[in-house]
């Protein structure tokens, strides 16, 4: 699907409220970067829209986004989704002013002001991938996600890009097929249950009442706090959410608290550690996770 073969085209030049950088292609196979241009295939009412984003050199607040689809309305929706995914409207000035001298993340803020949690154009993407990534290493989870996209994802003529399957498609997928992609049986069932709730409208991920949807999801077997925290942070723009069950964060906080590189903090300890960064705990966690071990402060009374 070339951009020229689609009847409607929309292009916008946006000025971000805070410096940003375009993300890379990612490991799940749904995006690609060619010549510095990020490309994704999205679907609006099950109709494909090709989206491209780029940044002019040395202009860290400027983003150029184009959308090609069947109608102006579909292009506008796709542009809004990509605008959200890139964080164009996130104003992090107060966060940086408050914590630029923080002993843990201050150096990272000064060196990488554009760094922020990754985002998905649609919240269901974040939910589906959070379920796939439960309790396994990222490389294995990414391989599972690529298999799901290749087998069940939505495509379009004349392009090799593929979008994630819709919630309705996953709701009707046999758990045995999901297990054949190396997804554990319990997570296959959890993914289908969550997809059914979203596809039926019983869980509205687009509702501004995020907490209500989180409570509904938590009532499903196989959906825990880490999964809904990932949904909130990566799929709903909730920068206050810290995925406290993340193994990397548990290792980091455990080392910060004890100096022991093998220590693992409890989820409650991770939340306590990032509570002082509210309401930007998720942003602070992204900066903390980017630090090398040598950059971590050593607890008082413990030799490095």
C-alpha positions as CSV (number, residue, x, y, z in Angstrom):
1,X,0.0,0.0,0.0
2,X,1.9,3.1,-1.2
3,X,0.9,6.5,0.1
4,X,0.0,7.5,-3.4
5,X,-2.5,4.7,-3.9
6,X,-4.8,5.9,-1.0
7,X,-7.5,8.5,-1.7
8,X,-6.9,10.8,1.3
9,X,-3.8,12.4,2.6
10,X,-3.2,14.6,5.7
11,X,0.1,16.1,6.8
12,X,0.8,18.2,9.9
13,X,3.8,19.9,11.4
14,X,3.6,19.8,15.2
15,X,5.6,21.6,17.9
16,X,6.0,19.4,20.9
17,X,5.6,20.9,24.4
18,X,8.9,19.2,25.5
19,X,11.8,17.9,23.4
20,X,11.4,14.4,22.1
21,X,12.9,11.8,19.9
22,X,11.2,9.4,17.6
23,X,11.3,5.8,18.8
24,X,13.0,3.1,16.9
25,X,11.2,0.3,15.1
26,X,10.7,-1.8,18.2
27,X,11.0,-5.6,18.5
28,X,7.4,-6.6,17.8
29,X,7.6,-6.1,14.1
30,X,4.7,-3.6,13.7
31,X,6.8,-0.5,12.9
32,X,9.9,0.2,10.7
33,X,12.3,3.1,10.2
34,X,13.5,3.9,6.8
35,X,15.7,7.0,6.1
36,X,14.9,8.4,9.5
37,X,11.2,8.1,8.9
38,X,9.1,6.0,11.3
39,X,6.3,4.1,9.6
40,X,3.3,2.3,11.1
41,X,0.1,0.8,9.8
42,X,-2.9,1.6,11.9
43,X,-6.6,0.7,11.6
44,X,-9.5,3.0,12.0
45,X,-12.9,1.2,12.0
46,X,-11.0,-1.7,10.5
47,X,-9.8,0.4,7.6
48,X,-6.0,0.7,7.1
49,X,-4.2,4.0,7.5
50,X,-0.5,4.4,6.8
51,X,1.3,6.8,9.2
52,X,4.7,8.3,8.8
53,X,6.6,10.5,11.2
54,X,9.9,12.3,11.0
55,X,11.9,15.0,12.7
56,X,13.8,17.8,11.0
57,X,17.5,17.9,12.0
58,X,18.4,19.9,15.2
59,X,14.7,20.6,15.9
60,X,13.9,18.5,19.0
61,X,10.4,19.8,19.4
62,X,9.3,19.6,15.8
63,X,7.5,16.5,14.4
64,X,6.2,16.0,10.9
65,X,3.4,13.4,10.6
66,X,1.6,12.2,7.5
67,X,-1.4,9.9,7.3
68,X,-2.8,8.2,4.2
69,X,-6.2,6.4,4.3
70,X,-9.6,6.0,2.9
71,X,-11.1,9.2,4.3
72,X,-10.1,12.5,5.9
73,X,-11.8,11.4,9.2
74,X,-9.7,8.2,9.3
75,X,-6.5,10.1,8.7
76,X,-7.4,12.6,11.5
77,X,-8.0,9.8,13.9
78,X,-4.7,8.1,13.0
79,X,-2.8,11.4,13.3
80,X,-4.2,11.9,16.8
81,X,-3.2,8.4,17.8
82,X,0.4,8.9,16.6
83,X,0.5,12.3,18.3
84,X,-0.4,10.6,21.5
85,X,2.1,7.7,20.9
86,X,4.9,10.2,20.4
87,X,4.0,12.3,23.5
88,X,3.8,15.5,21.5
89,X,1.5,17.1,24.1
90,X,3.4,16.0,27.2
91,X,4.8,19.0,29.1
92,X,7.6,17.7,31.3
93,X,9.0,21.2,32.2
94,X,7.9,21.0,35.8
95,X,9.3,17.5,36.3
96,X,12.7,18.5,34.9
97,X,12.8,21.7,36.9
98,X,12.0,19.9,40.1
99,X,14.3,16.8,39.7
100,X,17.2,18.0,37.5
101,X,19.5,17.8,40.5
102,X,18.1,14.6,41.9
103,X,20.8,12.3,43.1
104,X,19.4,9.3,41.2
105,X,18.0,10.6,38.0
106,X,19.2,14.2,37.8
107,X,22.2,13.4,35.5
108,X,19.9,11.5,33.1
109,X,17.4,14.3,33.0
110,X,20.2,16.8,32.1
111,X,21.8,14.5,29.5
112,X,18.6,13.0,27.9
113,X,15.7,15.5,28.3
114,X,13.8,13.7,25.6
115,X,13.7,10.4,27.4
116,X,10.2,9.2,28.4
117,X,8.2,6.0,28.7
118,X,7.3,4.4,25.3
119,X,3.7,4.6,24.2
120,X,1.3,2.7,22.0
121,X,-1.1,4.4,19.6
122,X,-4.0,2.4,21.1
123,X,-4.5,1.2,24.7
124,X,-5.4,-2.3,23.7
125,X,-2.0,-2.7,22.2
126,X,-0.4,-1.9,25.5
127,X,-2.7,-4.3,27.3
128,X,-2.2,-7.2,24.9
129,X,1.6,-6.9,24.9
130,X,1.7,-6.5,28.7
131,X,0.0,-9.9,29.0
132,X,2.4,-11.4,26.6
133,X,5.4,-10.0,28.5
134,X,4.3,-11.3,32.0
135,X,7.1,-13.1,33.8
136,X,9.3,-13.8,30.9
137,X,12.4,-12.2,29.4
138,X,11.8,-9.5,26.8
139,X,13.4,-11.2,23.9
140,X,11.2,-14.2,24.2
141,X,8.1,-12.0,24.6
142,X,9.0,-10.0,21.5
143,X,9.3,-13.2,19.5
144,X,5.8,-14.3,20.7
145,X,4.5,-10.8,19.7
146,X,6.0,-11.1,16.2
147,X,4.4,-14.5,15.7
148,X,1.0,-13.1,16.7
149,X,1.4,-10.1,14.3
150,X,2.5,-12.4,11.4
151,X,-0.3,-14.9,11.9
152,X,-3.2,-12.8,13.2
153,X,-2.3,-9.2,12.5
154,X,-4.1,-6.9,10.1
155,X,-2.4,-6.0,6.8
156,X,-3.2,-4.0,3.8
157,X,-2.5,-4.2,0.0
158,X,0.9,-3.3,-1.3
159,X,2.7,-3.1,2.0
160,X,4.6,-5.5,4.2
161,X,3.6,-3.6,7.4
162,X,1.1,-5.3,9.7
163,X,-0.9,-4.0,12.5
164,X,-1.8,-5.8,15.7
165,X,-4.9,-8.0,15.6
166,X,-8.0,-6.3,16.9
167,X,-9.5,-7.1,20.3
168,X,-12.4,-8.9,18.5
169,X,-10.0,-11.0,16.5
170,X,-8.1,-12.1,19.6
171,X,-11.3,-12.7,21.5
172,X,-12.2,-15.3,18.9
173,X,-8.8,-16.9,18.8
174,X,-8.4,-20.4,20.2
175,X,-6.1,-20.5,23.2
176,X,-4.3,-23.5,21.6
177,X,-3.3,-21.3,18.7
178,X,-1.9,-18.7,21.0
179,X,0.0,-21.4,22.9
180,X,1.5,-22.5,19.6
181,X,3.2,-19.1,19.5
182,X,5.0,-20.0,22.8
183,X,2.6,-18.1,24.9
184,X,2.0,-19.9,28.2
185,X,-1.4,-21.5,28.7
186,X,-2.5,-19.2,31.5
187,X,-1.4,-16.1,29.6
188,X,-3.2,-17.3,26.4
189,X,-6.4,-17.6,28.4
190,X,-5.8,-14.2,30.1
191,X,-5.2,-12.5,26.7
192,X,-8.4,-14.0,25.3
193,X,-10.5,-13.0,28.4
194,X,-9.2,-9.4,28.3
195,X,-9.8,-9.2,24.5
196,X,-13.4,-10.4,25.0
197,X,-14.0,-7.7,27.7
198,X,-12.6,-5.0,25.5
199,X,-14.3,-6.2,22.3
200,X,-17.7,-6.4,24.0
201,X,-17.4,-2.9,25.4
202,X,-17.6,-4.1,29.0
203,X,-14.2,-2.7,29.6
204,X,-13.8,0.7,27.9
205,X,-10.1,1.5,27.6
206,X,-10.8,4.9,26.1
207,X,-12.9,6.0,29.0
208,X,-11.3,8.8,31.1
209,X,-12.2,6.8,34.2
210,X,-9.1,4.6,33.9
211,X,-9.4,3.2,37.4
212,X,-12.8,1.7,36.7
213,X,-11.4,-0.2,33.7
214,X,-8.3,-1.3,35.8
215,X,-10.6,-2.7,38.5
216,X,-12.6,-4.7,35.9
217,X,-9.4,-6.1,34.4
218,X,-7.9,-7.0,37.7
219,X,-11.0,-9.1,38.4
220,X,-10.0,-11.4,35.5
221,X,-7.7,-14.4,36.2
222,X,-4.2,-13.7,35.1
223,X,-4.4,-9.9,35.1
224,X,-2.4,-8.3,38.0
225,X,-1.2,-4.9,39.0
226,X,1.9,-5.0,36.8
227,X,-0.3,-5.6,33.7
228,X,-2.7,-2.7,34.4
229,X,0.2,-0.4,35.4
230,X,1.8,-1.1,32.0
231,X,-1.6,-0.4,30.3
232,X,-1.9,2.9,32.2
233,X,1.7,4.0,31.5
234,X,2.2,2.8,27.9
235,X,-1.4,2.8,26.6
236,X,-3.3,5.5,28.4
237,X,-0.7,8.2,29.0
238,X,-0.7,7.9,32.8
239,X,2.8,9.1,33.6
240,X,2.1,8.5,37.3
241,X,2.0,4.8,36.8
242,X,5.1,2.7,37.8
243,X,5.1,-1.0,36.7
244,X,6.4,-2.0,40.2
245,X,6.5,-5.7,39.4
246,X,9.0,-5.2,36.6
247,X,12.1,-7.3,37.4
248,X,14.5,-4.6,36.3
249,X,12.9,-2.1,38.7
250,X,12.9,-4.6,41.5
251,X,16.6,-5.3,40.9
252,X,17.4,-1.6,40.7
253,X,15.5,-0.7,43.9
254,X,16.9,-3.7,45.7
255,X,20.5,-2.6,44.9
256,X,19.7,1.0,45.9
257,X,18.3,-0.1,49.2
258,X,21.0,-2.7,50.2
259,X,24.0,-2.3,47.8
260,X,23.6,-5.9,47.0
261,X,23.6,-6.5,43.2
262,X,21.6,-9.7,43.7
263,X,18.9,-8.1,45.9
264,X,15.3,-8.0,44.7
265,X,12.9,-5.4,46.1
266,X,9.2,-6.1,46.7
267,X,6.6,-4.3,44.6
268,X,5.6,-2.1,47.6
269,X,9.3,-1.1,48.0
270,X,9.5,-0.1,44.3
271,X,6.3,2.0,44.7
272,X,7.7,3.6,47.8
273,X,11.0,4.4,46.1
274,X,9.2,6.3,43.2
275,X,6.4,7.9,45.3
276,X,8.4,11.1,45.7
277,X,8.4,11.7,42.0
278,X,4.6,11.9,41.8
279,X,2.9,12.6,39.5
280,X,5.7,11.6,37.1
281,X,6.7,8.3,38.7
282,X,6.6,6.5,35.3
283,X,8.9,9.0,33.7
284,X,11.3,8.8,36.7
285,X,11.3,5.0,36.4
286,X,12.2,5.3,32.7
287,X,15.2,7.4,33.5
288,X,16.3,5.2,36.4
289,X,16.1,2.1,34.3
290,X,18.4,3.8,31.7
291,X,21.2,4.1,34.3
292,X,24.3,1.9,34.3
293,X,25.0,0.1,37.6
294,X,28.1,2.4,38.1
295,X,25.8,5.4,38.1
296,X,23.7,4.2,41.0
297,X,24.3,5.9,44.3
298,X,25.7,3.6,47.0
299,X,23.7,3.4,50.3
300,X,25.3,5.0,53.3
301,X,27.6,2.7,55.2
302,X,28.1,0.3,52.3
303,X,31.3,0.1,50.3
304,X,30.8,0.3,46.5
